[in-house]
Amino acid sequence: MSHLTYQLEYVNTTFIEMMELVRGQLIMSANSLLENNMEFAEEVLRKESRVNAFEINLEKECENTIALFQPVASELRFILSTSRSVAELERIGDHAEFTSKAVVEFKDNPFTENYLKKFYYQEMNDLTLNMFNNVIESFEGKNTSLARHIFLMDKELNKLYKKALINFHLEIRENTNRPEELLMLYSICSRVLRTGGLLTNIAEEIIFYLEAEVLKHQKMKAKLKEKKD
């Protein structure tokens, strides 16, 4: 095994470990909110430092791989896409941390089940976790069809968020009993939506790595064309 092959395998394995860790953070933070479980929330907060450590280590390894081994073609695309995806994973970890901090903050007056249902929190979170599962499977299996399916799931997530937003506006106008809870749940659901966007970005990076197709540039061209038309 060459030094480059060994390095690529190390980056690949470590990146999968980071994805699994962040996915676990999302599951734990959601359960802490749905069950008002302080142990889950505290565990997420404890593990956040591990997420940050993974990010620092992987960014360093990606930089070293380019500097020392000068990879080309698919190997270079793999390193570049992984480096960019690591930053997205760290942001997803931040969103899980935010939710867990909110659970701890509201532990004496927990979020009501009625609001969680009205704002489609569990549905949004379940869809986001399915997106995360697809990201991991598409990366491990080098499956771009599965990665592209994440784009459709993100559209469904946006539809749920728009429905939740309507209920937010109604509750804010009609119910002023717990404005802090409403605003915090709005922030949490907004972060679930952003998590879906970050997972979509990772899916784009997987396609770039496997097919050398830059989807972001295509989207920008499409938007520019729409404006001209």
C-alpha positions as CSV (number, residue, x, y, z in Angstrom):
1,M,0.0,0.0,0.0
2,S,1.4,3.4,-1.0
3,H,1.7,6.3,1.4
4,L,-1.0,8.2,-0.6
5,T,-3.4,5.2,-0.5
6,Y,-2.9,4.8,3.2
7,Q,-3.6,8.5,3.7
8,L,-6.7,8.5,1.6
9,E,-8.0,5.5,3.5
10,Y,-7.3,7.2,6.8
11,V,-9.2,10.4,5.7
12,N,-12.1,8.2,4.4
13,T,-12.4,6.2,7.6
14,T,-12.2,9.3,9.9
15,F,-14.7,11.2,7.8
16,I,-17.2,8.3,8.2
17,E,-16.6,8.3,12.0
18,M,-17.3,12.0,12.1
19,M,-20.5,11.6,10.2
20,E,-21.6,8.8,12.6
21,L,-20.8,11.0,15.6
22,V,-22.7,14.0,14.3
23,R,-25.6,11.9,13.3
24,G,-25.7,10.5,16.9
25,Q,-25.6,14.1,18.2
26,L,-28.7,14.9,16.1
27,I,-30.6,11.9,17.3
28,M,-29.6,12.5,21.0
29,S,-30.5,16.3,20.8
30,A,-33.9,15.5,19.2
31,N,-34.7,12.9,21.9
32,S,-33.7,15.3,24.6
33,L,-36.2,17.8,23.3
34,L,-39.1,15.3,22.6
35,E,-38.6,13.6,26.0
36,N,-37.3,16.5,28.1
37,N,-34.3,14.3,28.9
38,M,-31.5,16.2,30.6
39,E,-29.1,13.2,30.4
40,F,-29.3,13.2,26.6
41,A,-28.9,17.0,26.4
42,E,-25.9,16.9,28.6
43,E,-24.3,14.1,26.6
44,V,-24.6,16.1,23.4
45,L,-23.0,19.1,25.1
46,R,-20.1,16.9,26.4
47,K,-19.5,15.4,22.9
48,E,-19.4,18.7,21.1
49,S,-15.7,19.0,21.8
50,R,-15.2,15.7,20.0
51,V,-17.0,17.0,16.9
52,N,-14.7,20.1,16.9
53,A,-11.6,17.8,17.3
54,F,-12.7,15.7,14.3
55,E,-13.0,18.9,12.3
56,I,-9.6,20.2,13.2
57,N,-7.9,16.8,12.6
58,L,-9.6,16.2,9.2
59,E,-8.9,19.7,7.9
60,K,-5.2,19.2,8.8
61,E,-5.1,15.8,7.2
62,C,-6.7,17.1,4.0
63,E,-4.2,19.9,3.8
64,N,-1.3,17.6,4.5
65,T,-2.5,15.2,1.8
66,I,-2.5,17.9,-0.8
67,A,0.8,19.4,0.3
68,L,2.7,16.1,0.6
69,F,1.3,13.8,-2.0
70,Q,-0.2,16.1,-4.6
71,P,-3.2,13.9,-5.5
72,V,-4.9,14.4,-8.9
73,A,-8.2,13.6,-10.6
74,S,-10.6,11.6,-8.4
75,E,-8.2,11.5,-5.4
76,L,-7.9,15.3,-5.4
77,R,-11.7,15.6,-5.7
78,F,-12.1,13.3,-2.8
79,I,-9.9,15.4,-0.6
80,L,-11.4,18.7,-1.6
81,S,-15.0,17.5,-1.2
82,T,-14.2,15.9,2.2
83,S,-12.6,19.1,3.4
84,R,-15.6,21.1,2.5
85,S,-18.0,18.6,3.9
86,V,-16.2,18.5,7.3
87,A,-17.1,22.2,7.8
88,E,-20.8,21.4,7.0
89,L,-20.8,18.6,9.5
90,E,-19.4,20.9,12.2
91,R,-22.2,23.3,11.6
92,I,-24.7,20.5,11.9
93,G,-23.1,19.6,15.2
94,D,-23.6,23.2,16.3
95,H,-27.3,23.0,15.6
96,A,-27.6,19.8,17.7
97,E,-25.7,21.7,20.5
98,F,-28.1,24.6,20.2
99,T,-31.2,22.3,20.7
100,S,-29.6,20.6,23.7
101,K,-28.7,23.9,25.3
102,A,-32.4,25.0,24.9
103,V,-33.6,21.8,26.6
104,V,-31.4,22.5,29.6
105,E,-32.4,26.2,29.7
106,F,-36.1,25.2,29.7
107,K,-35.8,22.2,32.0
108,D,-38.0,23.7,34.7
109,N,-40.7,24.7,32.2
110,P,-40.3,22.2,29.3
111,F,-41.5,22.6,25.8
112,T,-45.2,21.6,25.4
113,E,-46.1,18.6,23.3
114,N,-48.8,20.6,21.6
115,Y,-46.4,23.1,20.2
116,L,-44.0,20.4,19.1
117,K,-46.8,18.9,17.1
118,K,-48.1,22.1,15.7
119,F,-44.6,23.0,14.4
120,Y,-44.0,19.6,12.9
121,Y,-40.8,19.2,14.8
122,Q,-40.7,15.4,14.9
123,E,-41.6,15.1,11.2
124,M,-38.9,17.6,10.2
125,N,-36.3,15.9,12.4
126,D,-37.2,12.4,11.1
127,L,-36.9,13.6,7.5
128,T,-33.5,15.2,8.3
129,L,-32.2,12.0,9.9
130,N,-33.3,10.1,6.8
131,M,-31.4,12.6,4.7
132,F,-28.3,12.0,7.0
133,N,-28.7,8.2,6.5
134,N,-28.7,8.7,2.8
135,V,-25.6,10.9,2.9
136,I,-23.7,8.2,4.8
137,E,-24.9,5.4,2.6
138,S,-24.3,7.3,-0.6
139,F,-20.7,8.2,0.5
140,E,-19.9,4.6,1.7
141,G,-21.5,3.0,-1.3
142,K,-20.3,5.6,-3.9
143,N,-24.0,5.9,-4.9
144,T,-24.8,9.2,-6.6
145,S,-28.4,8.3,-7.3
146,L,-28.9,8.0,-3.5
147,A,-27.1,11.4,-3.1
148,R,-29.5,13.0,-5.6
149,H,-32.5,11.7,-3.8
150,I,-31.5,13.9,-0.9
151,F,-32.4,17.0,-3.0
152,L,-36.0,15.7,-3.2
153,M,-36.1,15.1,0.5
154,D,-34.8,18.7,1.1
155,K,-37.8,20.0,-0.8
156,E,-40.1,18.0,1.4
157,L,-38.4,19.5,4.4
158,N,-39.0,23.0,3.1
159,K,-42.7,22.2,2.6
160,L,-42.9,21.1,6.3
161,Y,-41.1,24.2,7.4
162,K,-43.5,26.5,5.5
163,K,-46.5,24.7,7.2
164,A,-44.8,25.2,10.6
165,L,-44.1,28.8,9.8
166,I,-47.9,29.5,9.3
167,N,-48.6,28.0,12.7
168,F,-45.9,30.0,14.3
169,H,-47.4,33.2,13.0
170,L,-50.9,32.2,14.2
171,E,-49.6,31.3,17.7
172,I,-47.6,34.5,18.1
173,R,-50.7,36.6,17.3
174,E,-53.2,34.6,19.3
175,N,-51.2,33.1,22.3
176,T,-48.9,35.3,24.3
177,N,-48.7,33.0,27.4
178,R,-45.2,31.7,26.6
179,P,-43.5,33.9,24.0
180,E,-40.0,32.7,25.0
181,E,-41.0,29.1,24.2
182,L,-42.4,30.0,20.9
183,L,-39.4,32.0,19.8
184,M,-37.0,29.2,21.0
185,L,-39.0,26.6,19.1
186,Y,-38.9,28.8,16.0
187,S,-35.1,29.0,16.3
188,I,-34.8,25.2,16.8
189,C,-37.0,24.4,13.7
190,S,-35.1,26.9,11.6
191,R,-31.9,25.0,12.5
192,V,-33.5,21.7,11.5
193,L,-34.2,23.3,8.1
194,R,-30.6,24.6,7.9
195,T,-29.4,21.1,8.8
196,G,-31.2,19.8,5.7
197,G,-29.5,22.5,3.6
198,L,-26.1,21.5,5.0
199,L,-26.8,17.8,4.2
200,T,-27.8,18.8,0.7
201,N,-24.4,20.6,0.4
202,I,-22.6,17.4,1.4
203,A,-24.6,15.4,-1.1
204,E,-23.4,17.8,-3.8
205,E,-19.9,17.3,-2.7
206,I,-20.3,13.5,-2.9
207,I,-21.5,13.9,-6.5
208,F,-18.6,16.2,-7.3
209,Y,-16.2,13.7,-5.9
210,L,-17.7,10.8,-7.8
211,E,-18.7,12.4,-11.1
212,A,-16.7,15.7,-11.2
213,E,-20.0,17.5,-11.5
214,V,-20.2,20.9,-9.8
215,L,-23.9,21.3,-9.0
216,K,-23.5,24.7,-7.2
217,H,-22.3,26.3,-10.4
218,Q,-25.2,24.8,-12.3
219,K,-27.7,26.3,-9.8
220,M,-26.1,29.7,-10.1
221,K,-26.3,29.6,-13.9
222,A,-30.0,28.6,-13.7
223,K,-30.8,31.5,-11.3
224,L,-29.0,34.0,-13.5
225,K,-30.9,32.7,-16.5
226,E,-34.2,33.1,-14.7
227,K,-33.3,36.7,-13.8
228,K,-32.5,37.4,-17.5
229,D,-35.7,35.8,-18.7
